[in-house]
Amino acid sequence: MRTYALHQARSAFSEVFDRALAGEPQRVTRYGKEAVVIVAEADFVPPPQKHGSLGALLADFARQGAFADVDFSEDKIRQTRQLGSDFMD
């Protein structure tokens, strides 16, 4: 991966762009620190998500039996103060 300072990348943007399209990511630094990496769109596209939402993810997790060892019985839940007591005078 070739590295350019920001001012170099600006002046040679066509070269940076062409190299990225050719499949070679290009790093651009700012004030001597790594700032961005320029890559081709084809290399950037993230893999499709398996689950459309958090709910779908949790439902799939439950179908796999992942919650089987969790005890949800009421005797494990202890109420230490009356519900809503934080708002009462």
Distance bins in CASP14 RR format, pairs under 12 A and 6 or more apart:
PFRMAT RR
TARGET T0000
AUTHOR 0000-0000-0000
RMODE 2
METHOD distances of the structure
MODEL  1
1 16 0 0 0 0 0 1 0 0 0 0 0
1 19 0 0 0 0 1 0 0 0 0 0 0
1 20 0 0 0 0 0 1 0 0 0 0 0
1 23 0 0 0 0 0 1 0 0 0 0 0
1 24 1 0 0 1 0 0 0 0 0 0 0
1 25 1 0 1 0 0 0 0 0 0 0 0
1 26 1 0 0 1 0 0 0 0 0 0 0
1 27 1 0 1 0 0 0 0 0 0 0 0
1 28 0 0 0 0 0 1 0 0 0 0 0
1 29 0 0 0 0 0 1 0 0 0 0 0
1 34 0 0 0 0 0 1 0 0 0 0 0
1 36 0 0 0 0 0 1 0 0 0 0 0
1 37 1 0 0 1 0 0 0 0 0 0 0
1 38 0 0 0 0 1 0 0 0 0 0 0
1 39 0 0 0 0 1 0 0 0 0 0 0
2 8 0 0 0 0 0 1 0 0 0 0 0
2 9 0 0 0 0 0 1 0 0 0 0 0
2 12 0 0 0 0 0 1 0 0 0 0 0
2 15 0 0 0 0 1 0 0 0 0 0 0
2 16 0 0 0 0 1 0 0 0 0 0 0
2 18 0 0 0 0 0 1 0 0 0 0 0
2 19 1 0 0 1 0 0 0 0 0 0 0
2 20 0 0 0 0 1 0 0 0 0 0 0
2 22 0 0 0 0 0 1 0 0 0 0 0
2 23 0 0 0 0 0 1 0 0 0 0 0
2 24 1 0 0 1 0 0 0 0 0 0 0
2 25 0 0 0 0 1 0 0 0 0 0 0
2 26 1 0 1 0 0 0 0 0 0 0 0
2 27 1 0 0 1 0 0 0 0 0 0 0
2 28 0 0 0 0 1 0 0 0 0 0 0
2 29 0 0 0 0 0 1 0 0 0 0 0
2 37 0 0 0 0 0 1 0 0 0 0 0
2 38 0 0 0 0 0 1 0 0 0 0 0
3 9 0 0 0 0 1 0 0 0 0 0 0
3 16 0 0 0 0 0 1 0 0 0 0 0
3 19 0 0 0 0 0 1 0 0 0 0 0
3 24 0 0 0 0 0 1 0 0 0 0 0
3 25 0 0 0 0 0 1 0 0 0 0 0
3 26 1 0 0 1 0 0 0 0 0 0 0
3 27 1 0 1 0 0 0 0 0 0 0 0
3 28 1 0 0 1 0 0 0 0 0 0 0
3 29 1 0 0 1 0 0 0 0 0 0 0
3 30 0 0 0 0 0 1 0 0 0 0 0
3 32 0 0 0 0 1 0 0 0 0 0 0
3 33 0 0 0 0 0 1 0 0 0 0 0
3 34 0 0 0 0 1 0 0 0 0 0 0
3 35 0 0 0 0 0 1 0 0 0 0 0
3 36 0 0 0 0 0 1 0 0 0 0 0
3 37 0 0 0 0 1 0 0 0 0 0 0
3 38 0 0 0 0 0 1 0 0 0 0 0
4 10 0 0 0 0 1 0 0 0 0 0 0
4 11 0 0 0 0 1 0 0 0 0 0 0
4 12 1 0 0 1 0 0 0 0 0 0 0
4 13 0 0 0 0 1 0 0 0 0 0 0
4 15 0 0 0 0 1 0 0 0 0 0 0
4 16 1 0 0 1 0 0 0 0 0 0 0
4 17 0 0 0 0 0 1 0 0 0 0 0
4 19 0 0 0 0 1 0 0 0 0 0 0
4 20 0 0 0 0 0 1 0 0 0 0 0
4 25 0 0 0 0 0 1 0 0 0 0 0
4 26 1 0 0 1 0 0 0 0 0 0 0
4 27 1 0 0 1 0 0 0 0 0 0 0
4 28 1 0 1 0 0 0 0 0 0 0 0
4 29 1 0 0 1 0 0 0 0 0 0 0
4 30 0 0 0 0 0 1 0 0 0 0 0
4 32 0 0 0 0 0 1 0 0 0 0 0
4 34 0 0 0 0 0 1 0 0 0 0 0
4 35 0 0 0 0 0 1 0 0 0 0 0
4 36 0 0 0 0 0 1 0 0 0 0 0
4 37 0 0 0 0 0 1 0 0 0 0 0
4 38 0 0 0 0 1 0 0 0 0 0 0
5 11 0 0 0 0 1 0 0 0 0 0 0
5 12 0 0 0 0 0 1 0 0 0 0 0
5 16 0 0 0 0 0 1 0 0 0 0 0
5 26 0 0 0 0 0 1 0 0 0 0 0
5 27 0 0 0 0 0 1 0 0 0 0 0
5 28 1 0 0 1 0 0 0 0 0 0 0
5 29 1 0 1 0 0 0 0 0 0 0 0
5 30 1 0 0 1 0 0 0 0 0 0 0
5 31 0 0 0 0 1 0 0 0 0 0 0
5 32 1 0 0 1 0 0 0 0 0 0 0
5 33 0 0 0 0 0 1 0 0 0 0 0
5 34 0 0 0 0 0 1 0 0 0 0 0
5 35 0 0 0 0 1 0 0 0 0 0 0
6 12 0 0 0 0 0 1 0 0 0 0 0
6 13 0 0 0 0 0 1 0 0 0 0 0
6 16 0 0 0 0 0 1 0 0 0 0 0
6 27 0 0 0 0 0 1 0 0 0 0 0
6 28 1 0 1 0 0 0 0 0 0 0 0
6 29 1 0 0 1 0 0 0 0 0 0 0
6 30 1 0 1 0 0 0 0 0 0 0 0
6 31 0 0 0 0 1 0 0 0 0 0 0
6 32 0 0 0 0 1 0 0 0 0 0 0
6 33 0 0 0 0 0 1 0 0 0 0 0
6 34 0 0 0 0 0 1 0 0 0 0 0
6 35 1 0 0 1 0 0 0 0 0 0 0
6 36 0 0 0 0 1 0 0 0 0 0 0
6 38 0 0 0 0 0 1 0 0 0 0 0
7 13 0 0 0 0 0 1 0 0 0 0 0
7 28 0 0 0 0 1 0 0 0 0 0 0
7 29 0 0 0 0 0 1 0 0 0 0 0
7 30 0 0 0 0 1 0 0 0 0 0 0
7 31 0 0 0 0 0 1 0 0 0 0 0
7 32 0 0 0 0 0 1 0 0 0 0 0
8 15 0 0 0 0 1 0 0 0 0 0 0
8 16 0 0 0 0 1 0 0 0 0 0 0
8 26 0 0 0 0 0 1 0 0 0 0 0
8 27 0 0 0 0 0 1 0 0 0 0 0
8 28 0 0 0 0 1 0 0 0 0 0 0
8 29 0 0 0 0 1 0 0 0 0 0 0
8 30 0 0 0 0 0 1 0 0 0 0 0
8 32 0 0 0 0 0 1 0 0 0 0 0
9 15 0 0 0 0 1 0 0 0 0 0 0
9 16 1 0 1 0 0 0 0 0 0 0 0
9 17 0 0 0 0 1 0 0 0 0 0 0
9 19 0 0 0 0 0 1 0 0 0 0 0
9 20 0 0 0 0 0 1 0 0 0 0 0
9 26 1 0 0 1 0 0 0 0 0 0 0
9 27 0 0 0 0 1 0 0 0 0 0 0
9 28 1 0 1 0 0 0 0 0 0 0 0
9 29 0 0 0 0 1 0 0 0 0 0 0
9 30 0 0 0 0 1 0 0 0 0 0 0
9 35 0 0 0 0 1 0 0 0 0 0 0
9 36 0 0 0 0 1 0 0 0 0 0 0
9 37 0 0 0 0 0 1 0 0 0 0 0
9 38 0 0 0 0 1 0 0 0 0 0 0
10 16 0 0 0 0 1 0 0 0 0 0 0
10 17 0 0 0 0 0 1 0 0 0 0 0
10 28 0 0 0 0 1 0 0 0 0 0 0
10 30 0 0 0 0 0 1 0 0 0 0 0
11 28 0 0 0 0 0 1 0 0 0 0 0
12 18 0 0 0 0 1 0 0 0 0 0 0
12 19 0 0 0 0 1 0 0 0 0 0 0
12 26 0 0 0 0 1 0 0 0 0 0 0
12 28 0 0 0 0 0 1 0 0 0 0 0
12 38 0 0 0 0 0 1 0 0 0 0 0
13 19 0 0 0 0 0 1 0 0 0 0 0
13 20 0 0 0 0 0 1 0 0 0 0 0
13 26 0 0 0 0 0 1 0 0 0 0 0
13 28 0 0 0 0 1 0 0 0 0 0 0
13 38 0 0 0 0 1 0 0 0 0 0 0
14 20 0 0 0 0 0 1 0 0 0 0 0
14 21 0 0 0 0 0 1 0 0 0 0 0
14 26 0 0 0 0 0 1 0 0 0 0 0
15 21 0 0 0 0 0 1 0 0 0 0 0
15 22 0 0 0 0 0 1 0 0 0 0 0
15 24 0 0 0 0 0 1 0 0 0 0 0
15 26 0 0 0 0 1 0 0 0 0 0 0
15 38 0 0 0 0 0 1 0 0 0 0 0
16 22 0 0 0 0 0 1 0 0 0 0 0
16 24 0 0 0 0 1 0 0 0 0 0 0
16 25 0 0 0 0 0 1 0 0 0 0 0
16 26 1 0 1 0 0 0 0 0 0 0 0
16 27 0 0 0 0 1 0 0 0 0 0 0
16 28 1 0 0 1 0 0 0 0 0 0 0
16 36 0 0 0 0 0 1 0 0 0 0 0
16 37 0 0 0 0 0 1 0 0 0 0 0
16 38 1 0 0 1 0 0 0 0 0 0 0
16 39 0 0 0 0 0 1 0 0 0 0 0
16 40 0 0 0 0 0 1 0 0 0 0 0
17 23 0 0 0 0 0 1 0 0 0 0 0
17 24 0 0 0 0 0 1 0 0 0 0 0
17 26 0 0 0 0 1 0 0 0 0 0 0
17 28 0 0 0 0 0 1 0 0 0 0 0
17 38 1 0 0 1 0 0 0 0 0 0 0
17 39 0 0 0 0 0 1 0 0 0 0 0
17 40 0 0 0 0 1 0 0 0 0 0 0
17 41 0 0 0 0 0 1 0 0 0 0 0
18 24 0 0 0 0 1 0 0 0 0 0 0
18 26 0 0 0 0 1 0 0 0 0 0 0
18 38 0 0 0 0 0 1 0 0 0 0 0
18 40 0 0 0 0 0 1 0 0 0 0 0
19 25 0 0 0 0 1 0 0 0 0 0 0
19 26 1 0 1 0 0 0 0 0 0 0 0
19 27 0 0 0 0 0 1 0 0 0 0 0
19 28 0 0 0 0 0 1 0 0 0 0 0
19 37 0 0 0 0 0 1 0 0 0 0 0
19 38 0 0 0 0 1 0 0 0 0 0 0
19 39 0 0 0 0 0 1 0 0 0 0 0
19 40 0 0 0 0 1 0 0 0 0 0 0
20 26 1 0 1 0 0 0 0 0 0 0 0
20 27 0 0 0 0 0 1 0 0 0 0 0
20 28 0 0 0 0 0 1 0 0 0 0 0
20 36 0 0 0 0 0 1 0 0 0 0 0
20 37 0 0 0 0 1 0 0 0 0 0 0
20 38 1 0 1 0 0 0 0 0 0 0 0
20 39 1 0 1 0 0 0 0 0 0 0 0
20 40 1 0 1 0 0 0 0 0 0 0 0
20 41 0 0 0 0 1 0 0 0 0 0 0
20 42 0 0 0 0 0 1 0 0 0 0 0
20 43 0 0 0 0 1 0 0 0 0 0 0
20 44 0 0 0 0 1 0 0 0 0 0 0
21 38 0 0 0 0 1 0 0 0 0 0 0
21 39 0 0 0 0 1 0 0 0 0 0 0
21 40 1 0 1 0 0 0 0 0 0 0 0
21 41 0 0 0 0 1 0 0 0 0 0 0
21 42 0 0 0 0 1 0 0 0 0 0 0
21 43 0 0 0 0 1 0 0 0 0 0 0
21 44 0 0 0 0 0 1 0 0 0 0 0
22 38 0 0 0 0 0 1 0 0 0 0 0
22 39 0 0 0 0 0 1 0 0 0 0 0
22 40 1 0 0 1 0 0 0 0 0 0 0
22 42 0 0 0 0 0 1 0 0 0 0 0
22 43 0 0 0 0 0 1 0 0 0 0 0
23 37 0 0 0 0 0 1 0 0 0 0 0
23 38 0 0 0 0 0 1 0 0 0 0 0
23 39 1 0 0 1 0 0 0 0 0 0 0
23 40 1 0 1 0 0 0 0 0 0 0 0
23 41 0 0 0 0 0 1 0 0 0 0 0
23 42 0 0 0 0 1 0 0 0 0 0 0
23 43 1 0 0 1 0 0 0 0 0 0 0
23 44 0 0 0 0 0 1 0 0 0 0 0
24 37 0 0 0 0 0 1 0 0 0 0 0
24 38 0 0 0 0 1 0 0 0 0 0 0
24 39 0 0 0 0 1 0 0 0 0 0 0
24 40 0 0 0 0 1 0 0 0 0 0 0
24 43 0 0 0 0 1 0 0 0 0 0 0
25 34 0 0 0 0 0 1 0 0 0 0 0
25 36 0 0 0 0 0 1 0 0 0 0 0
25 37 1 0 1 0 0 0 0 0 0 0 0
25 38 1 0 0 1 0 0 0 0 0 0 0
25 39 1 0 1 0 0 0 0 0 0 0 0
25 40 0 0 0 0 1 0 0 0 0 0 0
25 43 1 0 0 1 0 0 0 0 0 0 0
25 44 0 0 0 0 1 0 0 0 0 0 0
26 34 0 0 0 0 0 1 0 0 0 0 0
26 35 0 0 0 0 0 1 0 0 0 0 0
26 36 0 0 0 0 1 0 0 0 0 0 0
26 37 1 0 0 1 0 0 0 0 0 0 0
26 38 1 0 1 0 0 0 0 0 0 0 0
26 39 1 0 0 1 0 0 0 0 0 0 0
26 40 0 0 0 0 0 1 0 0 0 0 0
26 43 0 0 0 0 0 1 0 0 0 0 0
27 33 0 0 0 0 0 1 0 0 0 0 0
27 34 1 0 0 1 0 0 0 0 0 0 0
27 35 0 0 0 0 1 0 0 0 0 0 0
27 36 1 0 0 1 0 0 0 0 0 0 0
27 37 1 0 1 0 0 0 0 0 0 0 0
27 38 1 0 0 1 0 0 0 0 0 0 0
27 39 0 0 0 0 0 1 0 0 0 0 0
28 34 0 0 0 0 1 0 0 0 0 0 0
28 35 1 0 1 0 0 0 0 0 0 0 0
28 36 1 0 1 0 0 0 0 0 0 0 0
28 37 1 0 0 1 0 0 0 0 0 0 0
28 38 1 0 0 1 0 0 0 0 0 0 0
28 39 0 0 0 0 0 1 0 0 0 0 0
29 35 1 0 1 0 0 0 0 0 0 0 0
29 36 0 0 0 0 1 0 0 0 0 0 0
29 37 0 0 0 0 0 1 0 0 0 0 0
30 36 0 0 0 0 1 0 0 0 0 0 0
37 43 0 0 0 0 0 1 0 0 0 0 0
37 44 0 0 0 0 1 0 0 0 0 0 0
38 44 0 0 0 0 1 0 0 0 0 0 0
39 45 0 0 0 0 0 1 0 0 0 0 0
39 46 0 0 0 0 0 1 0 0 0 0 0
49 56 0 0 0 0 1 0 0 0 0 0 0
49 57 0 0 0 0 1 0 0 0 0 0 0
49 60 0 0 0 0 0 1 0 0 0 0 0
50 56 0 0 0 0 1 0 0 0 0 0 0
50 57 0 0 0 0 1 0 0 0 0 0 0
50 60 0 0 0 0 1 0 0 0 0 0 0
50 61 0 0 0 0 0 1 0 0 0 0 0
51 57 1 0 1 0 0 0 0 0 0 0 0
51 58 0 0 0 0 1 0 0 0 0 0 0
51 59 0 0 0 0 1 0 0 0 0 0 0
51 60 1 0 0 1 0 0 0 0 0 0 0
51 61 0 0 0 0 1 0 0 0 0 0 0
51 63 0 0 0 0 0 1 0 0 0 0 0
52 58 0 0 0 0 0 1 0 0 0 0 0
52 59 0 0 0 0 0 1 0 0 0 0 0
52 60 0 0 0 0 0 1 0 0 0 0 0
53 59 0 0 0 0 1 0 0 0 0 0 0
53 60 0 0 0 0 0 1 0 0 0 0 0
54 60 0 0 0 0 0 1 0 0 0 0 0
54 61 0 0 0 0 0 1 0 0 0 0 0
55 61 0 0 0 0 1 0 0 0 0 0 0
55 62 0 0 0 0 1 0 0 0 0 0 0
55 63 0 0 0 0 0 1 0 0 0 0 0
56 62 0 0 0 0 0 1 0 0 0 0 0
56 63 0 0 0 0 0 1 0 0 0 0 0
57 63 0 0 0 0 0 1 0 0 0 0 0
57 64 0 0 0 0 0 1 0 0 0 0 0
57 66 0 0 0 0 0 1 0 0 0 0 0
58 64 0 0 0 0 0 1 0 0 0 0 0
58 65 0 0 0 0 0 1 0 0 0 0 0
58 66 0 0 0 0 1 0 0 0 0 0 0
58 67 0 0 0 0 1 0 0 0 0 0 0
59 65 0 0 0 0 0 1 0 0 0 0 0
59 66 0 0 0 0 0 1 0 0 0 0 0
59 67 0 0 0 0 0 1 0 0 0 0 0
60 66 0 0 0 0 1 0 0 0 0 0 0
60 67 0 0 0 0 0 1 0 0 0 0 0
61 67 1 0 0 1 0 0 0 0 0 0 0
61 68 0 0 0 0 0 1 0 0 0 0 0
61 70 0 0 0 0 0 1 0 0 0 0 0
62 68 0 0 0 0 1 0 0 0 0 0 0
62 70 0 0 0 0 0 1 0 0 0 0 0
62 72 0 0 0 0 0 1 0 0 0 0 0
70 76 0 0 0 0 1 0 0 0 0 0 0
71 77 0 0 0 0 0 1 0 0 0 0 0
79 85 0 0 0 0 0 1 0 0 0 0 0
81 87 0 0 0 0 0 1 0 0 0 0 0
81 88 0 0 0 0 0 1 0 0 0 0 0
82 88 0 0 0 0 1 0 0 0 0 0 0
END
